[in-house]
Amino acid sequence: MLKLENCRERQARFLKLMESQQLDLAILSNPKTIYYFSGLLVQPQEPHAFLLTSSGKSVLVTHPPIGISPELPPSAAGETELYDWHSIEKDVTPTTWDHDVAARIRAVAERLLPGSGAIGIEFESASHSVSAVVSERSGKPPANLTPEIDQMRRQKDPDEIECIRQAVALAEAGLAAVKGRLEAGMTEYKAYAIYHEAVVTKAETSFLLNGDFASGPRAVGGGGPPSNRRVQLGDLFIFDTSPVCQGYSCDFTRTFVVGRPSQLQQDAWGHVMEAHEIARKAIRPGVPAKEIYQAMKEHLDNFEPAAGSFWHHAGHGIGMSGWEIPWLTPGSEHVIEDREVLACEPALYASGLQGGIRLEHDYLVTPEGAIALDHFPMGLI
């Protein structure tokens, strides 16, 4: 879980942003943002809010836990206001949730900001209840804080990196389980089931697991969810997943061969590994993201049996989402920053390979270079 001391440090950094924009109050309703600043991993299906004043007062609006535990876990919010999320005395619908949380947000906003003032919200996630309160309390249109928060989240704090490492451990458990059990005639969904069971066992809880589980011809196209296709001897099988642990994702890929690799597959594997070495040497704070893409793309296109097959991005940021900025693409305007975590994924695809080879590391960016957070072997067998 995120550490409360780190959450308070993030609040302090955010207050400087509010000062620069002359904001009196921020009302944040994205569950990821609430977790980022409060340390409380709220349920994304229900409405919540985190209010922060320019003076540093913070209030978390959420609902009490359901079940035998009557108390919320500690959070980095100065105060907590609870709304009535669930009751057997009334109907429970998204409409009643929004009505109840709006009443709490309105009361808190009136207390924190008497009269009108400048308010910032996250446009992309602002609920009707938040929008209604802003229209009442603000004397001018609200500021959109989403771009600034997205930018803040690029540089990871130690507690965030630890959460990503825990997510990596889940994916590595899945890879270890399925690697030794792949065999000709197995369906893709059976391989997925083996992988999923290992992740659930490692996490010791239920788990939603999406990603690419594709073999042979399906892997030539890049991937997709598992199907009832039966893998053939010599097929390449791509496992590209983003398990979430304590609110944070990893995103890394391994490719296994069913049986023994051909010489062409070995050569392609070596070429993709060289692309990782190019990326590892290039990834530094201050380097334009598109330059890293271009260096990797140029190298991958030099492998004649699969020339031009690298059609997708070369990587992207990860954190509370499996896809975050920056993007390693030819049109990217991003510049790499210290303490980002980048999922870097060079690949080659061709029918002659019996699929595709995609190998992905999660790199922590440091001034000294890129450090891989995942350690599962990259080999095809």
ZALO-424641 format. One line per 2 residues: number of its first residue (from 1); their letters; for each residue y, x, z of C-alpha. Coordinates in steps of 0.2 Angstrom, whole numbers, plus 5000, padded with zeros to 4 digits. Layout:
<atoms>
NUM = A = Y X Z; ...
</atoms>
This chain:
<atoms>
1 = ML = 5000 5000 5000; 5018 5005 4998
3 = KL = 5026 5013 5013; 5040 5005 5022
5 = EN = 5050 5020 5024; 5049 5023 5005
7 = CR = 5054 5005 5002; 5070 5007 5013
9 = ER = 5074 5023 5003; 5073 5013 4987
11 = QA = 5084 5000 4995; 5097 5014 4998
13 = RF = 5096 5020 4980; 5098 5002 4974
15 = LK = 5114 4999 4985; 5122 5013 4976
17 = LM = 5119 5004 4960; 5126 4988 4967
19 = ES = 5141 4998 4973; 5144 5004 4955
21 = QQ = 5143 4987 4948; 5154 4980 4962
23 = LD = 5140 4967 4967; 5141 4958 4984
25 = LA = 5123 4951 4983; 5107 4954 4973
27 = IL = 5094 4940 4973; 5078 4947 4966
29 = SN = 5063 4936 4962; 5051 4946 4952
31 = PK = 5036 4949 4963; 5034 4967 4958
33 = TI = 5052 4970 4962; 5050 4961 4979
35 = YY = 5035 4973 4983; 5045 4988 4977
37 = FS = 5059 4985 4990; 5050 4976 5004
39 = GL = 5032 4983 5004; 5025 4966 5005
41 = LV = 5013 4962 4990; 5017 4944 4987
43 = QP = 5006 4931 4977; 5014 4931 4960
45 = QE = 5009 4913 4957; 5021 4906 4970
47 = PH = 5040 4909 4971; 5048 4922 4982
49 = AF = 5065 4930 4984; 5072 4946 4991
51 = LL = 5091 4946 4995; 5101 4961 4998
53 = TS = 5119 4962 5002; 5131 4976 4998
55 = SG = 5132 4980 5016; 5113 4983 5017
57 = KS = 5107 4967 5025; 5091 4961 5017
59 = VL = 5081 4945 5019; 5064 4941 5012
61 = VT = 5061 4923 5007; 5042 4919 5006
63 = HP = 5029 4908 5013; 5017 4910 5028
65 = PI = 4999 4916 5025; 4986 4903 5023
67 = GI = 4971 4904 5034; 4967 4910 5052
69 = SP = 4980 4924 5051; 4997 4916 5057
71 = EL = 5008 4932 5054; 5014 4941 5039
73 = PP = 5011 4960 5037; 5026 4970 5042
75 = SA = 5039 4973 5028; 5055 4983 5025
77 = AG = 5066 4967 5025; 5078 4966 5039
79 = ET = 5074 4947 5041; 5061 4935 5034
81 = EL = 5063 4917 5030; 5048 4906 5027
83 = YD = 5047 4891 5017; 5033 4877 5018
85 = WH = 5022 4882 5004; 5006 4873 5008
87 = SI = 5004 4857 5019; 4990 4844 5019
89 = EK = 5005 4832 5024; 5012 4832 5006
91 = DV = 5008 4835 4988; 5008 4854 4983
93 = TP = 5015 4857 4965; 5026 4870 4957
95 = TT = 5040 4858 4958; 5039 4856 4977
97 = WD = 5037 4875 4979; 5053 4878 4969
99 = HD = 5062 4864 4979; 5057 4872 4995
101 = VA = 5061 4890 4991; 5078 4885 4983
103 = AR = 5083 4877 5000; 5079 4893 5009
105 = IR = 5087 4904 4996; 5103 4893 4997
107 = AV = 5104 4894 5016; 5102 4912 5016
109 = AE = 5114 4915 5002; 5127 4905 5011
111 = RL = 5125 4915 5027; 5125 4932 5018
113 = LP = 5139 4928 5006; 5152 4915 5013
115 = GS = 5162 4909 4999; 5160 4915 4981
117 = GA = 5156 4933 4976; 5148 4944 4962
119 = IG = 5129 4942 4961; 5116 4951 4952
121 = IE = 5099 4944 4947; 5084 4948 4936
123 = FE = 5087 4938 4920; 5069 4940 4914
125 = SA = 5061 4933 4930; 5074 4922 4938
127 = SH = 5067 4905 4943; 5077 4889 4942
129 = SV = 5080 4890 4961; 5088 4907 4959
131 = SA = 5099 4901 4945; 5104 4886 4954
133 = VV = 5110 4896 4969; 5119 4908 4958
135 = SE = 5129 4895 4949; 5134 4888 4966
137 = RS = 5139 4905 4975; 5146 4916 4961
139 = GK = 5163 4914 4954; 5158 4923 4938
141 = PP = 5142 4925 4927; 5128 4935 4936
143 = AN = 5124 4953 4932; 5107 4956 4924
145 = LT = 5098 4969 4935; 5082 4970 4926
147 = PE = 5087 4985 4915; 5093 4995 4930
149 = ID = 5077 4991 4940; 5066 4995 4926
151 = QM = 5075 5012 4925; 5073 5015 4944
153 = RR = 5055 5012 4943; 5052 5026 4930
155 = QK = 5053 5039 4944; 5039 5037 4956
157 = DP = 5039 5040 4974; 5025 5048 4984
159 = DE = 5018 5031 4990; 5018 5024 4972
161 = IE = 5009 5040 4966; 4996 5037 4979
163 = CI = 4993 5019 4974; 4991 5025 4956
165 = RQ = 4978 5038 4962; 4968 5024 4970
167 = AV = 4968 5014 4954; 4962 5029 4945
169 = AL = 4947 5030 4957; 4942 5013 4953
171 = AE = 4942 5016 4934; 4932 5033 4937
173 = AG = 4919 5023 4947; 4917 5011 4932
175 = LA = 4915 5026 4920; 4903 5035 4930
177 = AV = 4892 5019 4931; 4892 5015 4913
179 = KG = 4891 5032 4905; 4873 5036 4910
181 = RL = 4867 5018 4906; 4873 5016 4888
183 = EA = 4859 5014 4876; 4855 5007 4858
185 = GM = 4853 4988 4858; 4864 4985 4873
187 = TE = 4878 4972 4871; 4896 4977 4873
189 = YK = 4897 4963 4887; 4883 4971 4896
191 = AY = 4892 4988 4896; 4907 4979 4903
193 = AI = 4897 4970 4916; 4890 4987 4922
195 = YH = 4908 4994 4922; 4915 4979 4931
197 = EA = 4902 4979 4945; 4905 4997 4949
199 = VV = 4924 4994 4950; 4921 4978 4962
201 = TK = 4909 4989 4973; 4922 5003 4974
203 = AE = 4937 4990 4978; 4926 4980 4989
205 = TS = 4934 4964 4983; 4935 4953 4967
207 = FL = 4943 4961 4952; 4951 4955 4936
209 = LN = 4947 4969 4923; 4954 4968 4905
211 = GD = 4956 4982 4892; 4946 4989 4877
213 = FA = 4927 4988 4877; 4923 4991 4859
215 = SG = 4910 5001 4850; 4906 5006 4832
217 = PR = 4916 4996 4819; 4925 4987 4832
219 = AV = 4931 5003 4839; 4938 5009 4822
221 = GG = 4951 4995 4823; 4956 5001 4840
223 = GG = 4947 4990 4852; 4948 4973 4861
225 = PP = 4938 4964 4874; 4919 4966 4874
227 = SN = 4909 4955 4862; 4890 4951 4860
229 = RR = 4889 4966 4847; 4874 4977 4851
231 = VQ = 4878 4995 4850; 4869 5006 4838
233 = LG = 4862 5024 4840; 4876 5036 4836
235 = DL = 4890 5023 4839; 4906 5028 4848
237 = FI = 4911 5017 4863; 4929 5016 4869
239 = FD = 4932 5011 4887; 4951 5009 4889
241 = TS = 4956 5000 4905; 4970 4998 4918
243 = PV = 4963 4993 4935; 4976 4988 4948
245 = CQ = 4975 4994 4966; 4988 4989 4979
247 = GY = 4999 4983 4965; 4999 4998 4954
249 = SC = 4990 5002 4938; 4982 5017 4930
251 = DF = 4978 5017 4911; 4966 5030 4905
253 = TR = 4952 5030 4892; 4936 5039 4889
255 = TF = 4925 5038 4873; 4906 5040 4875
257 = VV = 4893 5041 4861; 4876 5032 4861
259 = GR = 4864 5046 4860; 4869 5063 4854
261 = PS = 4885 5066 4845; 4886 5072 4827
263 = QL = 4895 5087 4821; 4909 5077 4814
265 = QQ = 4911 5068 4830; 4911 5084 4840
267 = DA = 4924 5091 4828; 4935 5075 4830
269 = WG = 4933 5076 4848; 4939 5094 4848
271 = HV = 4954 5089 4838; 4959 5075 4850
273 = ME = 4957 5087 4864; 4969 5099 4856
275 = AH = 4982 5085 4854; 4981 5083 4873
277 = EI = 4985 5101 4875; 5000 5099 4863
279 = AR = 5006 5085 4874; 5003 5094 4890
281 = KA = 5014 5108 4885; 5027 5097 4878
283 = IR = 5029 5085 4892; 5044 5091 4903
285 = PG = 5059 5082 4910; 5073 5081 4897
287 = VP = 5061 5081 4882; 5064 5066 4870
289 = AK = 5049 5055 4870; 5048 5054 4851
291 = EI = 5047 5073 4849; 5030 5072 4859
293 = YQ = 5024 5058 4848; 5029 5068 4832
295 = AM = 5020 5083 4838; 5004 5074 4842
297 = KE = 5004 5063 4826; 5007 5078 4815
299 = HL = 4992 5087 4823; 4980 5072 4822
301 = DN = 4984 5068 4804; 4978 5086 4800
303 = FE = 4960 5080 4803; 4955 5076 4785
305 = PA = 4940 5065 4789; 4952 5053 4799
307 = AG = 4969 5058 4792; 4982 5044 4795
309 = SF = 4971 5034 4806; 4982 5037 4822
311 = WH = 4992 5021 4820; 4998 5017 4838
313 = HA = 5009 5024 4851; 5005 5041 4858
315 = GH = 5008 5035 4876; 5019 5025 4888
317 = GI = 5024 5024 4906; 5013 5016 4920
319 = GM = 5016 5010 4937; 5016 4992 4943
321 = SG = 5012 4987 4925; 5000 4995 4913
323 = WE = 5014 4997 4900; 5031 5003 4906
325 = IP = 5045 5013 4899; 5046 5027 4892
327 = WL = 5036 5024 4876; 5030 5039 4866
329 = TP = 5034 5032 4849; 5043 5038 4833
331 = GS = 5058 5026 4837; 5059 5029 4855
333 = EH = 5076 5033 4862; 5069 5038 4879
335 = VI = 5070 5055 4887; 5056 5061 4899
337 = ED = 5061 5061 4917; 5054 5070 4932
339 = RE = 5041 5060 4943; 5036 5048 4929
341 = VL = 5018 5044 4926; 5014 5044 4907
343 = AC = 4998 5037 4900; 4995 5049 4885
345 = EP = 4982 5043 4872; 4979 5053 4856
347 = AL = 4965 5046 4845; 4956 5047 4828
349 = YA = 4947 5032 4820; 4935 5032 4805
351 = SG = 4920 5023 4799; 4912 5040 4796
353 = LQ = 4914 5043 4815; 4905 5027 4819
355 = GG = 4920 5021 4828; 4935 5029 4836
357 = IR = 4938 5043 4849; 4952 5039 4860
359 = LE = 4955 5050 4876; 4968 5046 4888
361 = HD = 4975 5055 4903; 4988 5049 4916
363 = YL = 5000 5063 4918; 5013 5065 4932
365 = VT = 5028 5073 4925; 5035 5088 4935
367 = PE = 5048 5102 4931; 5033 5114 4930
369 = GA = 5024 5103 4918; 5012 5088 4917
371 = IA = 4998 5086 4930; 4983 5074 4926
373 = LD = 4980 5061 4939; 4963 5057 4932
375 = HF = 4948 5069 4933; 4934 5061 4925
377 = PM = 4926 5072 4911; 4932 5070 4894
379 = GL = 4916 5073 4885; 4907 5061 4873
381 = I = 4891 5063 4883
</atoms>
